[in-house]
Amino acid sequence: MYAIEKDVPMPERFQHKPKYPFAAMKVGDSFLVPGFNGARAKIASRLSASVYTQQKTDTARFTVSSVQRGVRVWRVK
């Protein structure tokens, strides 16, 4: 059985620092996530999922593409 306690203050909310700089980007800006051949597909998949989530809550649009040194994300709208 669990004891019920009263007047215990809740801890302050942890401020989540975004992993990718979507909010700071302007149209035409891009960023590179470095990765080698074996890791590129995994990085691209994770970035695509992050872009999808970002676009659900924002009017900005992004595109993801594998490039020679890794995976690059551009803001296109």
N, C-alpha and C positions, 0 to 999 in steps of 0.2 A: 504494500500500500504506500502511496506517496503522500507526504505531508503538504498541506496547502499553506502557503506563506503569503502574508499581506504586506503591502508597501515596500516591495523589493524593486528598486529602480531598474529599468531596462538599460542595457549597455548602449552607448552611442553607436549609431549605424556605421558600418565600415564603408568608407568612400571607395567605390570601385574605380580604379584608374583604367581607362580603355586600353586594350592591347594594340589596336590599330588606330591611326589618326584620321578616321573618317570625318569627324566633325570639323576639323581644322582645314580640310581640303577645299579648294576652289576648282571650278571647271578647268580641266587641262592639267591639274596636278596629278602626280602619281607617287607611289612608293614601292620599293623592292623588298621582298622577303627572300633573302638568299637561300639557295638550296641546290644540291647536286642532283644528278639524274634520278637516283633512286628515291629521293625525298620529294621531288617536284610534284608528283601526282598527289601525295598526301597533303602537301602545303596548299596546292591549288584547291583541293577539296575543302579544306578548312577555311580558306579565304573566301571561297564561293558561299559557304554556309554563313560566314560572318557578313558578307555583302548582302545576302538575302535577308538576314535579320535586320540589318541597318536600313535597308530599303523599305521594310514594312512600316517603319516608324518615321521615315524622312522622305522628302520629295527628291532628294539627290539620287542620282543613278551612277553606278560604277560598272566597270568591266574588268575581268580577271584574265590574264594570259601568261602562259609559261614563256619565259625568255631564256637567253643563254645562261645567265647567272642565277636564275631562280624563278620566282613568280612575281609579276608586277600587277598592281591595281591602279587603274586610272579613274578619275571622276569625269564622267561624260555629260552630266546634266546637273 
